[in-house]
Amino acid sequence: MKTTARKFSRKAPKKAMLDSLAQSLIIKERVKTTLVRGKEAARLTEHYITVGKQGNLAAERELRRHLSDKAARKVIKELGPRYQDRQGGYTRVVKLGQRSSDGAEVAFIELVK
């Protein structure tokens, strides 16, 4: 998937950070993070679930390139069938306000049921 225009004050590890956050969202189904990171991770997770809905070998290999075995298996076995009739919108962003330490916007990113 194409990388985003947001930089997150990082250069090389940006994709790894987003893949890790998307992987956590897939496994835990709800994570607390900054709003900007969360929006990007939600976008990436939506893409992974859409790929996982295909359920074929090519989709599994694509997911395993970016996610751990546990997360890729969950996308194909659980999340793909759960969202089979849904045409997108698998994630929800719930804003929580600002963090007191640095003032960053914080939000919960979760998978809809």
Gaussian input, Z-matrix of N, CA and C with variables (Angstrom, degrees):
# hf/3-21g

backbone

0 1
 N
 C     1     B1
 C     2     B2     1     A1
 N     3     B3     2     A2     1     D1
 C     4     B4     3     A3     2     D2
 C     5     B5     4     A4     3     D3
 N     6     B6     5     A5     4     D4
 C     7     B7     6     A6     5     D5
 C     8     B8     7     A7     6     D6
 N     9     B9     8     A8     7     D7
 C    10    B10     9     A9     8     D8
 C    11    B11    10    A10     9     D9
 N    12    B12    11    A11    10    D10
 C    13    B13    12    A12    11    D11
 C    14    B14    13    A13    12    D12
 N    15    B15    14    A14    13    D13
 C    16    B16    15    A15    14    D14
 C    17    B17    16    A16    15    D15
 N    18    B18    17    A17    16    D16
 C    19    B19    18    A18    17    D17
 C    20    B20    19    A19    18    D18
 N    21    B21    20    A20    19    D19
 C    22    B22    21    A21    20    D20
 C    23    B23    22    A22    21    D21
 N    24    B24    23    A23    22    D22
 C    25    B25    24    A24    23    D23
 C    26    B26    25    A25    24    D24
 N    27    B27    26    A26    25    D25
 C    28    B28    27    A27    26    D26
 C    29    B29    28    A28    27    D27
 N    30    B30    29    A29    28    D28
 C    31    B31    30    A30    29    D29
 C    32    B32    31    A31    30    D30
 N    33    B33    32    A32    31    D31
 C    34    B34    33    A33    32    D32
 C    35    B35    34    A34    33    D33
 N    36    B36    35    A35    34    D34
 C    37    B37    36    A36    35    D35
 C    38    B38    37    A37    36    D36
 N    39    B39    38    A38    37    D37
 C    40    B40    39    A39    38    D38
 C    41    B41    40    A40    39    D39
 N    42    B42    41    A41    40    D40
 C    43    B43    42    A42    41    D41
 C    44    B44    43    A43    42    D42
 N    45    B45    44    A44    43    D43
 C    46    B46    45    A45    44    D44
 C    47    B47    46    A46    45    D45
 N    48    B48    47    A47    46    D46
 C    49    B49    48    A48    47    D47
 C    50    B50    49    A49    48    D48
 N    51    B51    50    A50    49    D49
 C    52    B52    51    A51    50    D50
 C    53    B53    52    A52    51    D51
 N    54    B54    53    A53    52    D52
 C    55    B55    54    A54    53    D53
 C    56    B56    55    A55    54    D54
 N    57    B57    56    A56    55    D55
 C    58    B58    57    A57    56    D56
 C    59    B59    58    A58    57    D57
 N    60    B60    59    A59    58    D58
 C    61    B61    60    A60    59    D59
 C    62    B62    61    A61    60    D60
 N    63    B63    62    A62    61    D61
 C    64    B64    63    A63    62    D62
 C    65    B65    64    A64    63    D63
 N    66    B66    65    A65    64    D64
 C    67    B67    66    A66    65    D65
 C    68    B68    67    A67    66    D66
 N    69    B69    68    A68    67    D67
 C    70    B70    69    A69    68    D68
 C    71    B71    70    A70    69    D69
 N    72    B72    71    A71    70    D70
 C    73    B73    72    A72    71    D71
 C    74    B74    73    A73    72    D72
 N    75    B75    74    A74    73    D73
 C    76    B76    75    A75    74    D74
 C    77    B77    76    A76    75    D75
 N    78    B78    77    A77    76    D76
 C    79    B79    78    A78    77    D77
 C    80    B80    79    A79    78    D78
 N    81    B81    80    A80    79    D79
 C    82    B82    81    A81    80    D80
 C    83    B83    82    A82    81    D81
 N    84    B84    83    A83    82    D82
 C    85    B85    84    A84    83    D83
 C    86    B86    85    A85    84    D84
 N    87    B87    86    A86    85    D85
 C    88    B88    87    A87    86    D86
 C    89    B89    88    A88    87    D87
 N    90    B90    89    A89    88    D88
 C    91    B91    90    A90    89    D89
 C    92    B92    91    A91    90    D90
 N    93    B93    92    A92    91    D91
 C    94    B94    93    A93    92    D92
 C    95    B95    94    A94    93    D93
 N    96    B96    95    A95    94    D94
 C    97    B97    96    A96    95    D95
 C    98    B98    97    A97    96    D96
 N    99    B99    98    A98    97    D97
 C   100   B100    99    A99    98    D98
 C   101   B101   100   A100    99    D99
 N   102   B102   101   A101   100   D100
 C   103   B103   102   A102   101   D101
 C   104   B104   103   A103   102   D102
 N   105   B105   104   A104   103   D103
 C   106   B106   105   A105   104   D104
 C   107   B107   106   A106   105   D105
 N   108   B108   107   A107   106   D106
 C   109   B109   108   A108   107   D107
 C   110   B110   109   A109   108   D108
 N   111   B111   110   A110   109   D109
 C   112   B112   111   A111   110   D110
 C   113   B113   112   A112   111   D111
 N   114   B114   113   A113   112   D112
 C   115   B115   114   A114   113   D113
 C   116   B116   115   A115   114   D114
 N   117   B117   116   A116   115   D115
 C   118   B118   117   A117   116   D116
 C   119   B119   118   A118   117   D117
 N   120   B120   119   A119   118   D118
 C   121   B121   120   A120   119   D119
 C   122   B122   121   A121   120   D120
 N   123   B123   122   A122   121   D121
 C   124   B124   123   A123   122   D122
 C   125   B125   124   A124   123   D123
 N   126   B126   125   A125   124   D124
 C   127   B127   126   A126   125   D125
 C   128   B128   127   A127   126   D126
 N   129   B129   128   A128   127   D127
 C   130   B130   129   A129   128   D128
 C   131   B131   130   A130   129   D129
 N   132   B132   131   A131   130   D130
 C   133   B133   132   A132   131   D131
 C   134   B134   133   A133   132   D132
 N   135   B135   134   A134   133   D133
 C   136   B136   135   A135   134   D134
 C   137   B137   136   A136   135   D135
 N   138   B138   137   A137   136   D136
 C   139   B139   138   A138   137   D137
 C   140   B140   139   A139   138   D138
 N   141   B141   140   A140   139   D139
 C   142   B142   141   A141   140   D140
 C   143   B143   142   A142   141   D141
 N   144   B144   143   A143   142   D142
 C   145   B145   144   A144   143   D143
 C   146   B146   145   A145   144   D144
 N   147   B147   146   A146   145   D145
 C   148   B148   147   A147   146   D146
 C   149   B149   148   A148   147   D147
 N   150   B150   149   A149   148   D148
 C   151   B151   150   A150   149   D149
 C   152   B152   151   A151   150   D150
 N   153   B153   152   A152   151   D151
 C   154   B154   153   A153   152   D152
 C   155   B155   154   A154   153   D153
 N   156   B156   155   A155   154   D154
 C   157   B157   156   A156   155   D155
 C   158   B158   157   A157   156   D156
 N   159   B159   158   A158   157   D157
 C   160   B160   159   A159   158   D158
 C   161   B161   160   A160   159   D159
 N   162   B162   161   A161   160   D160
 C   163   B163   162   A162   161   D161
 C   164   B164   163   A163   162   D162
 N   165   B165   164   A164   163   D163
 C   166   B166   165   A165   164   D164
 C   167   B167   166   A166   165   D165
 N   168   B168   167   A167   166   D166
 C   169   B169   168   A168   167   D167
 C   170   B170   169   A169   168   D168
 N   171   B171   170   A170   169   D169
 C   172   B172   171   A171   170   D170
 C   173   B173   172   A172   171   D171
 N   174   B174   173   A173   172   D172
 C   175   B175   174   A174   173   D173
 C   176   B176   175   A175   174   D174
 N   177   B177   176   A176   175   D175
 C   178   B178   177   A177   176   D176
 C   179   B179   178   A178   177   D177
 N   180   B180   179   A179   178   D178
 C   181   B181   180   A180   179   D179
 C   182   B182   181   A181   180   D180
 N   183   B183   182   A182   181   D181
 C   184   B184   183   A183   182   D182
 C   185   B185   184   A184   183   D183
 N   186   B186   185   A185   184   D184
 C   187   B187   186   A186   185   D185
 C   188   B188   187   A187   186   D186
 N   189   B189   188   A188   187   D187
 C   190   B190   189   A189   188   D188
 C   191   B191   190   A190   189   D189
 N   192   B192   191   A191   190   D190
 C   193   B193   192   A192   191   D191
 C   194   B194   193   A193   192   D192
 N   195   B195   194   A194   193   D193
 C   196   B196   195   A195   194   D194
 C   197   B197   196   A196   195   D195
 N   198   B198   197   A197   196   D196
 C   199   B199   198   A198   197   D197
 C   200   B200   199   A199   198   D198
 N   201   B201   200   A200   199   D199
 C   202   B202   201   A201   200   D200
 C   203   B203   202   A202   201   D201
 N   204   B204   203   A203   202   D202
 C   205   B205   204   A204   203   D203
 C   206   B206   205   A205   204   D204
 N   207   B207   206   A206   205   D205
 C   208   B208   207   A207   206   D206
 C   209   B209   208   A208   207   D207
 N   210   B210   209   A209   208   D208
 C   211   B211   210   A210   209   D209
 C   212   B212   211   A211   210   D210
 N   213   B213   212   A212   211   D211
 C   214   B214   213   A213   212   D212
 C   215   B215   214   A214   213   D213
 N   216   B216   215   A215   214   D214
 C   217   B217   216   A216   215   D215
 C   218   B218   217   A217   216   D216
 N   219   B219   218   A218   217   D217
 C   220   B220   219   A219   218   D218
 C   221   B221   220   A220   219   D219
 N   222   B222   221   A221   220   D220
 C   223   B223   222   A222   221   D221
 C   224   B224   223   A223   222   D222
 N   225   B225   224   A224   223   D223
 C   226   B226   225   A225   224   D224
 C   227   B227   226   A226   225   D225
 N   228   B228   227   A227   226   D226
 C   229   B229   228   A228   227   D227
 C   230   B230   229   A229   228   D228
 N   231   B231   230   A230   229   D229
 C   232   B232   231   A231   230   D230
 C   233   B233   232   A232   231   D231
 N   234   B234   233   A233   232   D232
 C   235   B235   234   A234   233   D233
 C   236   B236   235   A235   234   D234
 N   237   B237   236   A236   235   D235
 C   238   B238   237   A237   236   D236
 C   239   B239   238   A238   237   D237
 N   240   B240   239   A239   238   D238
 C   241   B241   240   A240   239   D239
 C   242   B242   241   A241   240   D240
 N   243   B243   242   A242   241   D241
 C   244   B244   243   A243   242   D242
 C   245   B245   244   A244   243   D243
 N   246   B246   245   A245   244   D244
 C   247   B247   246   A246   245   D245
 C   248   B248   247   A247   246   D246
 N   249   B249   248   A248   247   D247
 C   250   B250   249   A249   248   D248
 C   251   B251   250   A250   249   D249
 N   252   B252   251   A251   250   D250
 C   253   B253   252   A252   251   D251
 C   254   B254   253   A253   252   D252
 N   255   B255   254   A254   253   D253
 C   256   B256   255   A255   254   D254
 C   257   B257   256   A256   255   D255
 N   258   B258   257   A257   256   D256
 C   259   B259   258   A258   257   D257
 C   260   B260   259   A259   258   D258
 N   261   B261   260   A260   259   D259
 C   262   B262   261   A261   260   D260
 C   263   B263   262   A262   261   D261
 N   264   B264   263   A263   262   D262
 C   265   B265   264   A264   263   D263
 C   266   B266   265   A265   264   D264
 N   267   B267   266   A266   265   D265
 C   268   B268   267   A267   266   D266
 C   269   B269   268   A268   267   D267
 N   270   B270   269   A269   268   D268
 C   271   B271   270   A270   269   D269
 C   272   B272   271   A271   270   D270
 N   273   B273   272   A272   271   D271
 C   274   B274   273   A273   272   D272
 C   275   B275   274   A274   273   D273
 N   276   B276   275   A275   274   D274
 C   277   B277   276   A276   275   D275
 C   278   B278   277   A277   276   D276
 N   279   B279   278   A278   277   D277
 C   280   B280   279   A279   278   D278
 C   281   B281   280   A280   279   D279
 N   282   B282   281   A281   280   D280
 C   283   B283   282   A282   281   D281
 C   284   B284   283   A283   282   D282
 N   285   B285   284   A284   283   D283
 C   286   B286   285   A285   284   D284
 C   287   B287   286   A286   285   D285
 N   288   B288   287   A287   286   D286
 C   289   B289   288   A288   287   D287
 C   290   B290   289   A289   288   D288
 N   291   B291   290   A290   289   D289
 C   292   B292   291   A291   290   D290
 C   293   B293   292   A292   291   D291
 N   294   B294   293   A293   292   D292
 C   295   B295   294   A294   293   D293
 C   296   B296   295   A295   294   D294
 N   297   B297   296   A296   295   D295
 C   298   B298   297   A297   296   D296
 C   299   B299   298   A298   297   D297
 N   300   B300   299   A299   298   D298
 C   301   B301   300   A300   299   D299
 C   302   B302   301   A301   300   D300
 N   303   B303   302   A302   301   D301
 C   304   B304   303   A303   302   D302
 C   305   B305   304   A304   303   D303
 N   306   B306   305   A305   304   D304
 C   307   B307   306   A306   305   D305
 C   308   B308   307   A307   306   D306
 N   309   B309   308   A308   307   D307
 C   310   B310   309   A309   308   D308
 C   311   B311   310   A310   309   D309
 N   312   B312   311   A311   310   D310
 C   313   B313   312   A312   311   D311
 C   314   B314   313   A313   312   D312
 N   315   B315   314   A314   313   D313
 C   316   B316   315   A315   314   D314
 C   317   B317   316   A316   315   D315
 N   318   B318   317   A317   316   D316
 C   319   B319   318   A318   317   D317
 C   320   B320   319   A319   318   D318
 N   321   B321   320   A320   319   D319
 C   322   B322   321   A321   320   D320
 C   323   B323   322   A322   321   D321
 N   324   B324   323   A323   322   D322
 C   325   B325   324   A324   323   D323
 C   326   B326   325   A325   324   D324
 N   327   B327   326   A326   325   D325
 C   328   B328   327   A327   326   D326
 C   329   B329   328   A328   327   D327
 N   330   B330   329   A329   328   D328
 C   331   B331   330   A330   329   D329
 C   332   B332   331   A331   330   D330
 N   333   B333   332   A332   331   D331
 C   334   B334   333   A333   332   D332
 C   335   B335   334   A334   333   D333
 N   336   B336   335   A335   334   D334
 C   337   B337   336   A336   335   D335
 C   338   B338   337   A337   336   D336

   B1=1.4472
   B2=1.5155
   B3=1.3146
   B4=1.4538
   B5=1.5274
   B6=1.3282
   B7=1.4579
   B8=1.5191
   B9=1.3043
   B10=1.4503
   B11=1.5205
   B12=1.3218
   B13=1.4541
   B14=1.5251
   B15=1.3224
   B16=1.4606
   B17=1.5218
   B18=1.3372
   B19=1.4604
   B20=1.5193
   B21=1.3222
   B22=1.4547
   B23=1.5203
   B24=1.2909
   B25=1.4687
   B26=1.5205
   B27=1.3055
   B28=1.4600
   B29=1.5089
   B30=1.3067
   B31=1.4602
   B32=1.5223
   B33=1.3064
   B34=1.4661
   B35=1.5275
   B36=1.3258
   B37=1.4656
   B38=1.5310
   B39=1.3306
   B40=1.4632
   B41=1.5199
   B42=1.3070
   B43=1.4626
   B44=1.5253
   B45=1.3191
   B46=1.4580
   B47=1.5262
   B48=1.3233
   B49=1.4551
   B50=1.5236
   B51=1.3186
   B52=1.4627
   B53=1.5247
   B54=1.3365
   B55=1.4627
   B56=1.5259
   B57=1.3179
   B58=1.4623
   B59=1.5281
   B60=1.3184
   B61=1.4568
   B62=1.5275
   B63=1.3184
   B64=1.4683
   B65=1.5268
   B66=1.3105
   B67=1.4680
   B68=1.5273
   B69=1.3189
   B70=1.4626
   B71=1.5221
   B72=1.3272
   B73=1.4580
   B74=1.5270
   B75=1.3101
   B76=1.4702
   B77=1.5261
   B78=1.3117
   B79=1.4620
   B80=1.5310
   B81=1.3316
   B82=1.4684
   B83=1.5252
   B84=1.3095
   B85=1.4613
   B86=1.5276
   B87=1.3254
   B88=1.4533
   B89=1.5278
   B90=1.3346
   B91=1.4582
   B92=1.5258
   B93=1.3092
   B94=1.4581
   B95=1.5233
   B96=1.3205
   B97=1.4551
   B98=1.5251
   B99=1.3145
   B100=1.4564
   B101=1.5254
   B102=1.2981
   B103=1.4624
   B104=1.5247
   B105=1.3092
   B106=1.4673
   B107=1.5294
   B108=1.3231
   B109=1.4686
   B110=1.5197
   B111=1.3004
   B112=1.4524
   B113=1.5147
   B114=1.3219
   B115=1.4593
   B116=1.5246
   B117=1.3141
   B118=1.4710
   B119=1.5269
   B120=1.3380
   B121=1.4637
   B122=1.5239
   B123=1.3256
   B124=1.4636
   B125=1.5203
   B126=1.3128
   B127=1.4619
   B128=1.5339
   B129=1.3077
   B130=1.4605
   B131=1.5285
   B132=1.3260
   B133=1.4614
   B134=1.5219
   B135=1.3204
   B136=1.4710
   B137=1.5258
   B138=1.3091
   B139=1.4662
   B140=1.5317
   B141=1.3293
   B142=1.4644
   B143=1.5274
   B144=1.3133
   B145=1.4644
   B146=1.5217
   B147=1.3188
   B148=1.4617
   B149=1.5206
   B150=1.3214
   B151=1.4656
   B152=1.5221
   B153=1.3274
   B154=1.4568
   B155=1.5165
   B156=1.3233
   B157=1.4641
   B158=1.5222
   B159=1.3231
   B160=1.4717
   B161=1.5255
   B162=1.3234
   B163=1.4518
   B164=1.5190
   B165=1.3164
   B166=1.4666
   B167=1.5335
   B168=1.3044
   B169=1.4632
   B170=1.5264
   B171=1.3209
   B172=1.4589
   B173=1.5253
   B174=1.3204
   B175=1.4607
   B176=1.5249
   B177=1.3249
   B178=1.4616
   B179=1.5296
   B180=1.3049
   B181=1.4724
   B182=1.5185
   B183=1.3204
   B184=1.4643
   B185=1.5299
   B186=1.3132
   B187=1.4615
   B188=1.5244
   B189=1.3144
   B190=1.4691
   B191=1.5292
   B192=1.3260
   B193=1.4684
   B194=1.5232
   B195=1.3328
   B196=1.4580
   B197=1.5253
   B198=1.3321
   B199=1.4577
   B200=1.5177
   B201=1.3222
   B202=1.4645
   B203=1.5253
   B204=1.3395
   B205=1.4619
   B206=1.5256
   B207=1.3273
   B208=1.4688
   B209=1.5328
   B210=1.3258
   B211=1.4663
   B212=1.5282
   B213=1.3338
   B214=1.4654
   B215=1.5281
   B216=1.3204
   B217=1.4659
   B218=1.5267
   B219=1.3371
   B220=1.4593
   B221=1.5256
   B222=1.3265
   B223=1.4621
   B224=1.5210
   B225=1.3227
   B226=1.4630
   B227=1.5295
   B228=1.3244
   B229=1.4661
   B230=1.5279
   B231=1.3497
   B232=1.4601
   B233=1.5277
   B234=1.3337
   B235=1.4584
   B236=1.5230
   B237=1.3132
   B238=1.4625
   B239=1.5190
   B240=1.3396
   B241=1.4700
   B242=1.5357
   B243=1.3431
   B244=1.4697
   B245=1.5276
   B246=1.3318
   B247=1.4551
   B248=1.5319
   B249=1.3117
   B250=1.4672
   B251=1.5319
   B252=1.3239
   B253=1.4611
   B254=1.5225
   B255=1.3058
   B256=1.4610
   B257=1.5239
   B258=1.3277
   B259=1.4580
   B260=1.5294
   B261=1.2936
   B262=1.4627
   B263=1.5180
   B264=1.3203
   B265=1.4549
   B266=1.5145
   B267=1.3196
   B268=1.4646
   B269=1.5213
   B270=1.3267
   B271=1.4608
   B272=1.5249
   B273=1.3229
   B274=1.4601
   B275=1.5196
   B276=1.3338
   B277=1.4612
   B278=1.5203
   B279=1.3339
   B280=1.4617
   B281=1.5241
   B282=1.3248
   B283=1.4555
   B284=1.5290
   B285=1.3370
   B286=1.4639
   B287=1.5241
   B288=1.3060
   B289=1.4594
   B290=1.5188
   B291=1.3312
   B292=1.4522
   B293=1.5148
   B294=1.3346
   B295=1.4575
   B296=1.5207
   B297=1.3225
   B298=1.4645
   B299=1.5304
   B300=1.3171
   B301=1.4663
   B302=1.5219
   B303=1.3213
   B304=1.4573
   B305=1.5255
   B306=1.3224
   B307=1.4575
   B308=1.5175
   B309=1.3174
   B310=1.4639
   B311=1.5254
   B312=1.3281
   B313=1.4664
   B314=1.5327
   B315=1.3218
   B316=1.4559
   B317=1.5201
   B318=1.3470
   B319=1.4614
   B320=1.5281
   B321=1.3203
   B322=1.4528
   B323=1.5178
   B324=1.3195
   B325=1.4480
   B326=1.5214
   B327=1.3263
   B328=1.4560
   B329=1.5130
   B330=1.3177
   B331=1.4485
   B332=1.5210
   B333=1.3212
   B334=1.4664
   B335=1.5116
   B336=1.2945
   B337=1.4737
   B338=1.4901
   A1=108.92
   A2=116.41
   A3=121.89
   A4=110.96
   A5=116.98
   A6=119.95
   A7=109.63
   A8=116.06
   A9=121.97
   A10=111.70
   A11=115.80
   A12=121.15
   A13=111.59
   A14=117.88
   A15=120.31
   A16=109.77
   A17=116.21
   A18=119.68
   A19=114.40
   A20=119.36
   A21=123.03
   A22=113.28
   A23=118.64
   A24=123.50
   A25=111.73
   A26=117.19
   A27=122.69
   A28=108.71
   A29=114.91
   A30=118.58
   A31=109.56
   A32=117.96
   A33=121.25
   A34=114.16
   A35=120.03
   A36=118.75
   A37=114.71
   A38=118.44
   A39=120.54
   A40=112.01
   A41=117.68
   A42=121.80
   A43=110.60
   A44=117.34
   A45=120.98
   A46=110.77
   A47=117.10
   A48=121.09
   A49=110.42
   A50=117.89
   A51=121.15
   A52=111.73
   A53=117.32
   A54=120.21
   A55=110.64
   A56=116.72
   A57=120.81
   A58=111.07
   A59=116.61
   A60=120.45
   A61=110.98
   A62=117.69
   A63=121.29
   A64=110.27
   A65=116.83
   A66=121.43
   A67=110.41
   A68=117.90
   A69=121.30
   A70=111.14
   A71=116.30
   A72=120.57
   A73=111.07
   A74=116.90
   A75=120.77
   A76=110.55
   A77=117.83
   A78=121.24
   A79=111.24
   A80=117.44
   A81=121.06
   A82=113.06
   A83=117.77
   A84=126.39
   A85=113.52
   A86=118.08
   A87=121.93
   A88=108.78
   A89=117.51
   A90=121.24
   A91=109.62
   A92=115.09
   A93=122.12
   A94=107.47
   A95=116.73
   A96=121.57
   A97=109.02
   A98=117.15
   A99=119.27
   A100=108.92
   A101=115.74
   A102=121.45
   A103=111.98
   A104=117.34
   A105=120.73
   A106=110.83
   A107=116.75
   A108=119.51
   A109=110.66
   A110=116.73
   A111=121.44
   A112=112.90
   A113=117.12
   A114=120.09
   A115=111.08
   A116=115.98
   A117=119.21
   A118=111.32
   A119=116.86
   A120=120.33
   A121=110.55
   A122=117.63
   A123=121.03
   A124=110.19
   A125=116.34
   A126=120.98
   A127=110.90
   A128=116.09
   A129=121.44
   A130=111.11
   A131=117.12
   A132=121.44
   A133=111.04
   A134=116.92
   A135=120.61
   A136=109.92
   A137=116.53
   A138=120.44
   A139=110.45
   A140=116.98
   A141=120.47
   A142=111.49
   A143=117.77
   A144=120.21
   A145=110.30
   A146=117.51
   A147=120.81
   A148=110.49
   A149=117.51
   A150=120.98
   A151=110.11
   A152=117.24
   A153=121.65
   A154=113.71
   A155=117.46
   A156=120.72
   A157=111.74
   A158=117.70
   A159=120.56
   A160=110.25
   A161=116.91
   A162=122.14
   A163=115.53
   A164=119.11
   A165=120.34
   A166=110.58
   A167=116.13
   A168=121.70
   A169=112.07
   A170=117.02
   A171=120.38
   A172=110.90
   A173=116.78
   A174=120.75
   A175=110.45
   A176=116.39
   A177=120.19
   A178=111.04
   A179=116.92
   A180=120.06
   A181=111.45
   A182=116.67
   A183=120.56
   A184=110.63
   A185=116.88
   A186=120.38
   A187=111.91
   A188=117.34
   A189=120.44
   A190=112.34
   A191=117.45
   A192=120.13
   A193=111.07
   A194=116.63
   A195=120.80
   A196=114.17
   A197=117.60
   A198=121.48
   A199=111.16
   A200=115.88
   A201=120.32
   A202=108.87
   A203=115.82
   A204=120.24
   A205=110.90
   A206=116.43
   A207=121.15
   A208=110.58
   A209=116.96
   A210=120.69
   A211=111.18
   A212=117.17
   A213=120.43
   A214=110.59
   A215=116.45
   A216=120.96
   A217=110.88
   A218=116.61
   A219=120.17
   A220=111.04
   A221=116.89
   A222=119.67
   A223=110.27
   A224=117.50
   A225=120.71
   A226=111.65
   A227=118.56
   A228=121.62
   A229=114.02
   A230=118.27
   A231=120.55
   A232=113.22
   A233=116.56
   A234=119.29
   A235=112.88
   A236=118.03
   A237=120.67
   A238=112.25
   A239=118.03
   A240=119.03
   A241=113.46
   A242=117.52
   A243=120.11
   A244=111.13
   A245=116.68
   A246=121.11
   A247=112.85
   A248=117.71
   A249=121.33
   A250=111.86
   A251=117.98
   A252=120.90
   A253=113.14
   A254=117.19
   A255=121.65
   A256=110.11
   A257=117.43
   A258=122.07
   A259=112.71
   A260=117.71
   A261=121.38
   A262=109.84
   A263=117.08
   A264=121.20
   A265=112.29
   A266=116.72
   A267=121.42
   A268=112.37
   A269=117.68
   A270=121.15
   A271=110.70
   A272=114.83
   A273=122.24
   A274=107.50
   A275=116.77
   A276=122.82
   A277=107.58
   A278=116.27
   A279=121.98
   A280=107.79
   A281=116.81
   A282=121.03
   A283=110.47
   A284=115.76
   A285=121.52
   A286=113.50
   A287=118.14
   A288=120.93
   A289=110.67
   A290=115.38
   A291=120.15
   A292=111.71
   A293=114.92
   A294=121.40
   A295=108.07
   A296=117.10
   A297=120.07
   A298=112.77
   A299=117.33
   A300=119.28
   A301=112.85
   A302=117.98
   A303=119.63
   A304=113.86
   A305=117.47
   A306=120.33
   A307=114.99
   A308=117.99
   A309=120.75
   A310=109.76
   A311=116.39
   A312=121.38
   A313=108.46
   A314=117.44
   A315=122.72
   A316=108.43
   A317=116.06
   A318=120.39
   A319=110.27
   A320=115.20
   A321=121.64
   A322=106.81
   A323=116.42
   A324=122.56
   A325=105.69
   A326=117.42
   A327=119.55
   A328=110.74
   A329=114.80
   A330=120.87
   A331=108.45
   A332=117.28
   A333=120.47
   A334=108.77
   A335=117.75
   A336=122.05
   A337=112.37
   D1=144.91
   D2=-178.36
   D3=-65.83
   D4=140.72
   D5=178.48
   D6=-73.87
   D7=162.31
   D8=-173.54
   D9=-92.02
   D10=172.59
   D11=178.71
   D12=-83.12
   D13=-18.71
   D14=-179.87
   D15=-72.85
   D16=140.86
   D17=-173.48
   D18=-102.07
   D19=-28.13
   D20=179.50
   D21=57.64
   D22=26.37
   D23=-178.31
   D24=56.77
   D25=31.54
   D26=-179.79
   D27=-135.14
   D28=160.31
   D29=175.02
   D30=-116.59
   D31=-79.40
   D32=-175.38
   D33=-72.99
   D34=-42.95
   D35=-172.82
   D36=-80.56
   D37=9.49
   D38=-177.87
   D39=-60.88
   D40=-47.97
   D41=-178.47
   D42=-64.65
   D43=-39.47
   D44=178.79
   D45=-65.20
   D46=-40.01
   D47=178.81
   D48=-64.08
   D49=-43.20
   D50=179.99
   D51=-68.63
   D52=-40.47
   D53=177.17
   D54=-62.99
   D55=-40.02
   D56=179.47
   D57=-65.68
   D58=-41.65
   D59=179.02
   D60=-68.00
   D61=-40.11
   D62=176.61
   D63=-64.53
   D64=-39.34
   D65=178.19
   D66=-63.40
   D67=-42.64
   D68=177.40
   D69=-63.69
   D70=-39.63
   D71=178.57
   D72=-64.43
   D73=-39.00
   D74=179.19
   D75=-67.07
   D76=-44.73
   D77=-176.04
   D78=-73.17
   D79=-47.30
   D80=-175.39
   D81=-88.95
   D82=-21.30
   D83=-179.22
   D84=69.06
   D85=2.94
   D86=175.15
   D87=-163.01
   D88=126.39
   D89=177.71
   D90=-135.66
   D91=152.39
   D92=177.12
   D93=-107.74
   D94=125.21
   D95=-177.77
   D96=-155.90
   D97=-178.81
   D98=176.79
   D99=-70.48
   D100=156.17
   D101=-174.75
   D102=-61.98
   D103=-44.88
   D104=-176.62
   D105=-66.99
   D106=-45.84
   D107=177.04
   D108=-62.74
   D109=-40.43
   D110=-179.30
   D111=-63.36
   D112=-41.03
   D113=178.88
   D114=-63.34
   D115=-41.58
   D116=178.78
   D117=-68.44
   D118=-40.63
   D119=178.78
   D120=-66.01
   D121=-37.24
   D122=178.06
   D123=-64.70
   D124=-41.18
   D125=178.51
   D126=-61.90
   D127=-43.02
   D128=179.61
   D129=-68.52
   D130=-40.33
   D131=178.38
   D132=-63.78
   D133=-39.44
   D134=177.33
   D135=-59.45
   D136=-41.38
   D137=178.75
   D138=-63.82
   D139=-44.92
   D140=-179.37
   D141=-63.09
   D142=-39.45
   D143=178.96
   D144=-67.49
   D145=-39.59
   D146=177.74
   D147=-61.68
   D148=-42.12
   D149=176.35
   D150=-64.89
   D151=-40.91
   D152=-178.75
   D153=-66.85
   D154=-24.26
   D155=178.60
   D156=-65.00
   D157=-24.10
   D158=178.66
   D159=-66.57
   D160=-39.29
   D161=174.14
   D162=70.36
   D163=13.25
   D164=179.98
   D165=-98.19
   D166=178.77
   D167=-176.96
   D168=-64.16
   D169=-39.27
   D170=179.25
   D171=-62.78
   D172=-40.51
   D173=178.49
   D174=-64.94
   D175=-41.53
   D176=179.68
   D177=-63.59
   D178=-41.56
   D179=178.85
   D180=-66.75
   D181=-38.78
   D182=177.35
   D183=-61.62
   D184=-43.88
   D185=-179.62
   D186=-67.78
   D187=-39.22
   D188=-178.84
   D189=-69.86
   D190=-17.41
   D191=174.30
   D192=-68.41
   D193=-29.39
   D194=-173.87
   D195=-112.62
   D196=-23.58
   D197=-174.75
   D198=-120.31
   D199=165.18
   D200=174.95
   D201=-71.23
   D202=167.74
   D203=178.89
   D204=-60.49
   D205=-41.15
   D206=-178.34
   D207=-62.56
   D208=-46.23
   D209=-178.41
   D210=-68.68
   D211=-41.56
   D212=179.48
   D213=-63.71
   D214=-40.82
   D215=178.38
   D216=-63.55
   D217=-40.57
   D218=179.95
   D219=-65.85
   D220=-39.43
   D221=178.66
   D222=-61.93
   D223=-45.02
   D224=-175.68
   D225=-75.56
   D226=-43.21
   D227=-174.38
   D228=-83.09
   D229=-36.44
   D230=-174.47
   D231=-109.11
   D232=-54.49
   D233=-172.09
   D234=-73.78
   D235=-37.06
   D236=177.75
   D237=-58.15
   D238=-53.86
   D239=177.07
   D240=-64.16
   D241=-34.36
   D242=-179.14
   D243=-62.18
   D244=-39.95
   D245=-175.84
   D246=-103.93
   D247=21.04
   D248=-175.61
   D249=-59.21
   D250=-38.33
   D251=-177.57
   D252=-90.55
   D253=-0.49
   D254=-177.18
   D255=-98.20
   D256=137.36
   D257=-176.63
   D258=-97.91
   D259=36.32
   D260=-179.64
   D261=118.18
   D262=-178.07
   D263=-179.36
   D264=71.54
   D265=46.17
   D266=-177.52
   D267=-85.03
   D268=-13.68
   D269=-176.00
   D270=-119.29
   D271=159.19
   D272=178.50
   D273=-133.84
   D274=139.54
   D275=177.36
   D276=-112.83
   D277=119.15
   D278=179.50
   D279=-113.33
   D280=112.82
   D281=-178.85
   D282=-73.62
   D283=138.70
   D284=-178.40
   D285=-112.39
   D286=-8.72
   D287=-177.79
   D288=110.09
   D289=-159.67
   D290=-177.49
   D291=-100.88
   D292=145.74
   D293=175.09
   D294=-75.84
   D295=138.33
   D296=-174.44
   D297=-72.01
   D298=-28.67
   D299=-175.32
   D300=-71.56
   D301=-45.20
   D302=-176.57
   D303=-128.95
   D304=0.41
   D305=176.34
   D306=79.04
   D307=11.20
   D308=-179.32
   D309=-73.49
   D310=142.22
   D311=175.82
   D312=-67.69
   D313=130.21
   D314=-178.56
   D315=-115.69
   D316=146.48
   D317=-178.94
   D318=-150.31
   D319=155.96
   D320=168.42
   D321=-92.56
   D322=135.17
   D323=172.27
   D324=-113.19
   D325=125.74
   D326=-175.79
   D327=-140.59
   D328=157.08
   D329=174.85
   D330=-86.53
   D331=135.84
   D332=178.69
   D333=-74.22
   D334=153.60
   D335=-178.56
   D336=-85.80

